[in-house]
Amino acid sequence: MKVLEFHDITMAYEGGQPVLEGVSLSVESGEVIGLLGRNGAGKTTLIRIAMGMLAPQSGTVRVLGEDPRGDLVGVRRRIGYVSELQELPSYMSVRDILTLHRSLYPNWDDEVAGELCSRFELPAGAKIAKLSKGQARQVALLCAISHRPDLLILDEPAGGLDPAARREFLETSIRHLSDTGSTILFSSHHMADVERMASRLVMVHDGQLWIDSAVDDVREGYCLALVPVRGTDLHNKLLALPGCLSVRERDGTFRAVFECESEACRAQLVQDLEDPNVQCLSVGLEEMFIELVGGRS
Amino acid sequence: MLFFLDPQSGVPYYRQLMEQVRLHVSTGSLTAGDELPSIRALAVILGVNPMTVSKAYGYLEAEQLLERRPGRPLVVRVQTNEQLEIGRLERLRESLLDASTLSRRLDISADDALSVFRDLLNESPPDHGREEDPS
């Protein structure tokens, strides 16, 4: 079943360049999508369109089979949402927030909420304003998953948290995932977290989807080629090769990302460029991201 | 049982996990009948998508290293001495892959490379105990 469908979405804020241009993305039930991209690439816009908070200029969106702008409440009841920018009412206590959410969500599960409350050791009587950043985010996550949503949307959920709080957040999300098989869409700049949790990576760049690949395929199916600068026009020559996604020069070496397994890529490049000094490495997601965005401006 | 993931390595997590289970079996820290952690438990401990653990377990089951029993944790299958021997050599081979690639790139002859390896084998192992010993 398709949980999320974006079809040919174009979105521009008033008087500005399009933030999203013809974006199509389809998410099956049980997938965990890690949404990557630089600040301003359009990740949050995409998420807000899914939440029904924004209407695109053109294209169609379906969330759990419904138009999120058509049945806002019905759709929202089946979604959990946590965002870095989200603010819980600071004057309310943890207990009040839980009572409020219980009344908003017919599927609210007191057992789930109670278990999370005690695991997080949240002080029920404390006002939100008195909580640490990590605790406030725990309350937000608790509210997002205690109604057992079919779709969990996390927009930079661990932004601003220390590494221990981030890991705690990740573990809770994984428990939720394991227990419910819920579909998750989350954006993050923490590549290690994305790689740990996601089953599929989607990278937004300049308003378009650039990479859309199973996580395991990214490590095995992409590589970074290091090519010594030689002759003329090597930059364009590299870009013209099949599978080349980005090229940039640093310190006398071209660094190019190829959609190709590293050994095969090296053999091909040595032959094409007639240069035995080409190296190809499989690199972690963070290096890959930096090379990709650096080599494609 | 120790499992860990290296985020810097170019190897996907499920493959890292598979290699570690195989290594545990080859060194004897996991033997026939030993139970593996549940998918959920290991996913939470390692902080990874449960699919990653389930994928690794699935492949190891297909390799006849693990055995699935309905509603129970996976266990290590009985291995013949021959299988264990093959496994041990395969683990060594796996870790020598990078060294052999480097050796070719440095244009080191097979004889020279072998003599380096022989020297390393004959060196006494580093004494890890000394620094940790409080006395």
Interface residues (C-beta under 8 A of the other chain):
Chain A: V32 R167 L170 E171 I174 R175 L177 S178 D179 A192 E195 R196 M197 A198 S199 V215 D216 R219 E220 C223 S262 L281 S282 V283 G284
Chain B: L5 P7 Q8 S9 G10 V11 P12 Y13 Y14 R15 I39 R40 A43 V44 L46 G47 V48 N49 P50 M51 K55
